[in-house]
Amino acid sequence: MSDTNQNLSSVERIKMASNGLRGTIKESVANELTGSVPEEDANLFKFHGMYQQDDRDCREERAQKKLERLYSFMIRLRLPGGFMTADQWLATHDIAGKNSTGVIKITTRQTIQLHGLLKRKIKPTIQAFNLAKLDSIATCGDVNRNVICAAHPKLSPVHAQIFAYADRISDALKPKTRAYYEIWLDEEKLSEKTEEDPLYQDRYLPRKFKVGIGIPPNNDVDVLINDLALIAIVENDQLKGFNIAIGGGLSSTHGNPEHYARLATVIGFTDSEEKTLKVIYEILTVQRDFGDRSDRKKARIKYTVDRLGVDIFKKEVEKRVGFELEEAKPFTFNERKDLYGWEQNHEGLWYYTVFLENGRVLDHEDVKLKTAFYEIAKTGKANFRFTCNQNLILSDITDKDKKKIETILKKYGVIDHTNNASIVRKNSIACVALNTCPLALAEAQRYLPTLISKLEPLLAKYNLQDEEIIIRMTGCPNGCGRSSNSEIGFIGTALGRYNLHIGGDHLGLRLNRKFKENLDEEAILQELDFLFGQFKEQRLKGETFGDFSNRLFETLAVQHEPSLQ
C-alpha cells in the first residue's frame, strides 16, 4: 500500500484539504477583479468538469499592454457511452451560442466540450445543462472520467445490453460529495460534515482513470488505451461476459523513457454483471491504495501495474473481490473505424454517421453542420450518439422518418461533405492543442486538416488513396489525440515541429514507435513520400501500412545491430 508518509505532490494536499472538493470555489467565482481562479481552486474545478485556460494567441499582446491573460474555462459533459437526446442537443446548441465560443466540440471520449466560458458564465451554463438533465461531474480530475463504449448499434444485436454498462459503471464510480450541487445548483448543505466516500475517501485517485468498453470485431474505441478495458465476449448473439484488461494509457514525456505509452494487459474474464462491477470497483481501490502520489507523471495505473507486476496486481484485486477471475476468452478485432453514412441495425432502425473533422460542429460555407443538427433535433426524430473518433451518429431513426432526416442532411450539404471526404481524412484525429490547451507545444486540430490536404496528393501519387491508413496528431506527448496508437502519429515538439511515429498496427493492438524527430512540414512530407513509395513497392499481400512500417523498423534494427563477435 502507498506509504502515507511519502512526499505527497501539491495536488494531493489540495485534494485532502478541499472539504469534499469545495475549496474556496464559491469565493473565487464571486471575485470580479480577475477572470481566473487561484491554483488550488483551479485544480478542484477539474473535478467539477472544467479546466481553466487562456487564449495563448493573445498572451504576448496582452502582456505588452499589462493586461491579465484572457482567461476562460472549458466545460466537459458526462455522457456515458456518448448518448444524447434531441432535446438535450437543442439545449447544448443554445447554451453553446449564449455562453461559449459557439463551437460544439466532440471529444475522443464520446462527450462534448464547450470552450471560452467566462467565469461569470459558468454557473448559468451548469444550471442550464441541469435543466436538460446533463452535468459535468467528474469529467476531469483524479477520478473515473467519462466511460466510453462501442458507439454504433449495428455492431452487435446485444449492443444495447453492453451499452447499458457504461451508465452503470459511471454511476458506481461517481464521487459521493455534493459539492457540485451546492456550488453550482444552490443545493442547501445539510451538514457541516464532509460526505463519506468509501471509494475515493478524501484522497481520490492518484491520477485520472479511464474506462472503455469494446465490442469485437470493431475496435472503434481503441479499447486497450484505457486504464481499465472491458472487451465484450458475445457468442451466438448472447453476452457471455467481459475480458478485463488493465494498465493502458498513452501519455509520455519527450526525452524521458520512464514516462511511456502502454496498452492494457488482459488479466481475466467475468461472467456476470455483479462480478464485473465488483472487479471494476476493486481495480480502482487497488490503484487508489498503491498508486504513486508523489510524482504525478508516474501516477497512472500503467505505472502501478508495471511496478507491482501484473500478477501481484491481479491477486490483490482477487483478494478484495473474494473470487478468482476466470481465464480470458479468445476475441478478435478485424477493423477499427466508424461506419459512415446510412446503416440499419437488427431492429430495423436507421443510423447516419456524419464525418466531423476533429469533432468540431460549426457552420462552414459549403456545409452547415450546426444548423443541420439543430434542424434535425427540432424534429425530435433522432437521438445523437458520439464516437471515439470524434464523429456524430444520428440515431434510432424509423423507416418513416428516414426521408425527412435525409432531406435536411442534403439541404445543408452534410451528405456531400461526408461522402466527399477522403479515406485518410476520415481516419484522422487531432487534439485541441493551441490556442487554449496550456500543455500544447504545437498546433493540432488547427493544422492537421491542412497537412492532410498535402498528404492526399502523395497517397494518390502511389495509388494509395483507398488505403485505410490511420493518422493522428497531438500538440504534446500527453496522448489526447491517441497519436501513439495510430499507423502514422505526429506528436508536437515545438511550433511547427513534430516527432513522426510509425509502425502501430491498424487494429490498435500495437503502439507505434518514433521514426524521426522534430520535423517541420517540408521534412514530414519528404519522409512520408519516401515511406509511401517504399510501401507501394515492398508491401506484402494484404499488408497494412502499419504492419509494413513496423517490418521496416525491424529491418533497420537488424541492419544497425552491433556485431555480437
Secondary structure as GFF3:
##gff-version 3
##sequence-region A 1 565
A	DSSP	alpha_helix	10	16	.	.	.	ID=ss1
A	DSSP	alpha_helix	25	30	.	.	.	ID=ss2
A	DSSP	alpha_helix	39	45	.	.	.	ID=ss3
A	DSSP	three_ten_helix	46	48	.	.	.	ID=ss4
A	DSSP	beta_strand	50	54	.	.	.	ID=ss5
A	DSSP	three_ten_helix	56	58	.	.	.	ID=ss6
A	DSSP	alpha_helix	59	64	.	.	.	ID=ss7
A	DSSP	beta_strand	71	76	.	.	.	ID=ss8
A	DSSP	beta_strand	83	84	.	.	.	ID=ss9
A	DSSP	alpha_helix	86	99	.	.	.	ID=ss10
A	DSSP	beta_strand	104	106	.	.	.	ID=ss11
A	DSSP	beta_strand	112	117	.	.	.	ID=ss12
A	DSSP	alpha_helix	119	131	.	.	.	ID=ss13
A	DSSP	beta_strand	148	149	.	.	.	ID=ss14
A	DSSP	three_ten_helix	153	155	.	.	.	ID=ss15
A	DSSP	alpha_helix	159	172	.	.	.	ID=ss16
A	DSSP	alpha_helix	179	185	.	.	.	ID=ss17
A	DSSP	beta_strand	211	214	.	.	.	ID=ss18
A	DSSP	three_ten_helix	223	225	.	.	.	ID=ss19
A	DSSP	beta_strand	228	235	.	.	.	ID=ss20
A	DSSP	beta_strand	238	246	.	.	.	ID=ss21
A	DSSP	beta_strand	265	270	.	.	.	ID=ss22
A	DSSP	alpha_helix	273	290	.	.	.	ID=ss23
A	DSSP	three_ten_helix	296	298	.	.	.	ID=ss24
A	DSSP	alpha_helix	301	308	.	.	.	ID=ss25
A	DSSP	alpha_helix	310	321	.	.	.	ID=ss26
A	DSSP	beta_strand	341	344	.	.	.	ID=ss27
A	DSSP	beta_strand	350	354	.	.	.	ID=ss28
A	DSSP	three_ten_helix	357	359	.	.	.	ID=ss29
A	DSSP	beta_strand	360	361	.	.	.	ID=ss30
A	DSSP	alpha_helix	369	379	.	.	.	ID=ss31
A	DSSP	beta_strand	383	386	.	.	.	ID=ss32
A	DSSP	beta_strand	392	397	.	.	.	ID=ss33
A	DSSP	alpha_helix	399	411	.	.	.	ID=ss34
A	DSSP	alpha_helix	414	420	.	.	.	ID=ss35
A	DSSP	alpha_helix	423	426	.	.	.	ID=ss36
A	DSSP	beta_strand	428	430	.	.	.	ID=ss37
A	DSSP	alpha_helix	448	461	.	.	.	ID=ss38
A	DSSP	beta_strand	471	474	.	.	.	ID=ss39
A	DSSP	three_ten_helix	483	485	.	.	.	ID=ss40
A	DSSP	beta_strand	488	494	.	.	.	ID=ss41
A	DSSP	beta_strand	497	502	.	.	.	ID=ss42
A	DSSP	beta_strand	513	519	.	.	.	ID=ss43
A	DSSP	alpha_helix	521	538	.	.	.	ID=ss44
A	DSSP	alpha_helix	545	559	.	.	.	ID=ss45
###
